[in-house]
Amino acid sequence: MAAERIIAGLSCSEVLARLGDFLDDTLAPDARAAVRAHVSACTECGRFGGAYASVVRALREATADTGGIDEATVAAIVGRASP
């Protein structure tokens, strides 16, 4: 990622840390608005956030019939994604 930017009172790393809660709709309204404003104005966070949201949606759709994704699968995905 390029230089850390502060937009809407949030740095890029703060936004990335909140993306899961944003997608789960568990952020307070003001925090949700700040994340949305940052992602809308920051090209890199917007691009990453869109890709992240697509993966989350795909996983939710793929596991809808099974009630979710089990911890072992999550661990395997994280292990493969980690540098």
N, C-alpha and C positions, 0 to 999 in steps of 0.2 A: 504494500500500500504506500502511496505517496505520503507527503507530509500530513501529519495529524491536523485536522481542521476542526474549528469550533464553530458550529452553526446552530442556531436556535438554542444556544446555551449548552450544547452537548458536543463532546469531542467524538471523533469517529470511533474510538475504542469503546466509549460509553454506549454509543448507539449499537455497535456490534454485540455488546454484552446484553443488551435489552431486546434484541430481535426476537428471541424465543417468547418472551413475555408479551411482546407486541403482537405476535401472531396468535398467541393464546388468548389475547384480549384481556390480560390480567393487569395491565398498567393503569394507573390513575389517569383520568382524562387529560390532565395537563402534561403528564409524562408522555402519554400516547401522542398528543399533539406535537410535542417537541421532537419526538423520534420521527414522526411523519414529515415535519418541516425540514429536519436535517436531511433525511433520505431524499426528499424532493429537490433539495438544493445542492447536494453533494453527489457528483457523478459516480464516484467510486462506491460510496455506500449505497447509492441507488441501484447500481449494477449488482453489487454483491447481495444486497437485500432482496432484490428480485429473484436472483438465482436461489438464494436460501429459501425464500417463500415457495418457490416451485418445487424444491426437494421436499420440504415439509408437507406440502399439499399432496405430492405423489406418494409419500410414505403413508400419510393418513388414508388416502384412497385405497392403497394397496393392502392396508391392514384393517380396513373398516369391518370386514366380515369376521376377523379373528379377535376383535376387541382391542387391537393395538399391537405394538411391536415389543417383543420380550427383551429383557436386559442383555441377554447373551448376544442377540443380533445387534443391539445398539453398540455394545462393546466391540464387536467385530467391525462394524462400520467405522467407528471412531478410530480403531486401531489401524485400519487401512488408510484413513484420511490424514492421520497424523504424520508429520514429516519424519 
